Amino acid sequence: MQTSKKDDASSISRRGFLVLSGAAAALPASAPARTPAPPRPRRRATRFAVNGRAMVVDLEPRVTLLDFLRDRAGLTGAKKGCNEGACGTCTVLVDGQRMNSCLTLAVQCDKREVTTIEGLAEDGRLDDMQQAFIEHDAFQCGYCTLGQIVSARACIAEGHAGSEAEVREWMSGNICRCAAYPQITAAVLDVAANGGPR
Amino acid sequence: MRNFDYAVAGKVADAFAADGTDVMAIAGGGGGELLNWFRLGIASPSRIVDLGRLKGLDGIAENGDRLSIGALATLNEVGVHPLVAQHAAVLGQACLAAASAQIRNRATIGGNLLQKTRCEYFRAEAPLPWGCNKRAPGTGCAAREGLNERHAIFGWTDACVAVQPSDPVVALAALDAQMELDGPQGRRLLPVADFHLTQEQAGSGGVEAAARVETQLRPGEVIVAYHVPIRAGQRSSYVKVRERASYEYALVSAAVAVGLADGRIRQAAVALGSVAQKPWRLTAAEGQLVGQPPTREAVLPILRSALSEARPLQHNGYKVAMAAGAAARAIVEAGARA
């Protein structure tokens, strides 16, 4: 699988291409036009904090928080699994509350604090939920895992990790096609009860 | 989705300009349902007014002989609130049975009642390769003779056979709740059970209306609160039947509120969900339940008799027995509550 951290002339990721072509569409047409150029897309200034970093961005209101995080902020931990709120792989925290970033407009996050999976580890140390997922073998392909971990953090903070049944119910918004549910549940219960494997 | 102007409402009246097509109000921190409409082409407004920053519309409090719930309260807030557990347990259960924890953190109880059907023919991305009178008036109803396992057994017409999938609305209907609306013509109260319209009811407005008119909401109107009567000794329960244990819409559901005297039903309200385009009160059965003990043997024959009036489609006959069974279980569970 090819990944590139930097897009240069010889190698460009799909995301890079889409971002560049979107930017190009906002530039004025260079050829003489017989019909008037289309109006500039309406934008709105939005200021919010992402993983503790203050950002001021100028966005079209239709941009979802998910697309902003992935395409503009370079935070690709939140995944676009279904883009309709049915899978939970896009789960992030907004003011500490877990929600599907695909169902949230970036402009709705004005003056709010957004936390993504990238914001959980501190100084290179995995947080206890991340460690618990490793210790309990709570993932196979890993695609749902980032959303699971963010969701699990909030599940405990909400007070909904008191039993296996409660965890299964309150974590039901994160689908795992590899069916690692028993291990995910064990990891969440471990952190809730003991603060994790450490 | 097409781009739109976005404005934050400073007061409820800022949403009165919303005509539901070109200008739409987004409910509080919600908008999840609306974003999916925009992505599918169900709606494509040029302007959105966000009610999400309004203060004072998310409270849950006793208000004399009523429990008042602000329309911007989220499903999680309603679902875990002690006053709801005390006076309207069925509503708390219904809220927590809905969607996922992530969605419930944003979805509001006001917006929840304005969601649209999950019919797969309706929920397709435009342009539709089949007929749907809701999406394109006059093109027909693909579900009428198609894959209609999840569709209506009451109130449908040949123009449309969709159901209203909300869980909270079924509970509110069983609780005889009122909804408070505010709009360009002022405030009004409406029984929640009368808010949604079946296709038969909507069809009195013409052939196109049968599929297109779904509620009594007037242009520019906003749901601001629900008021639930507080009844001493009321026991209530919600039963949601679905193909998996969580995070899925109902096949059928039942909300029940009963009052008991000497171990027998003194008063009963039974509402069914996902059997029609509105919560379906079994008013005739409610009268017959009085005097019965809240046991399956006693209540099931009465409920089955009420369901005999159902008009199932080719693939959803199972809903008739399932709904009767769900209602029976809800009565038994409600009766067993302290």
Interface residues (C-beta under 8 A of the other chain):
Chain A: P41 R42 R44 E60 P61 R62 T64 N83 E84 G85 G88 T91 Q97 R98 M99 N100 C102 L103 T104 L105 V107 Q108 D110 S151 A154 C155 E158 H160 R168 E169 W170 M171 S172 G173 N174 I175
Chain B: M1 R2 N3 F4 D5 Y6 V8 G29 G31 G32 L35 N36 F38 R39 I48 D50 G52 A99 S100 A101 Q102 I103 N105 R106 A245 S246 Y247
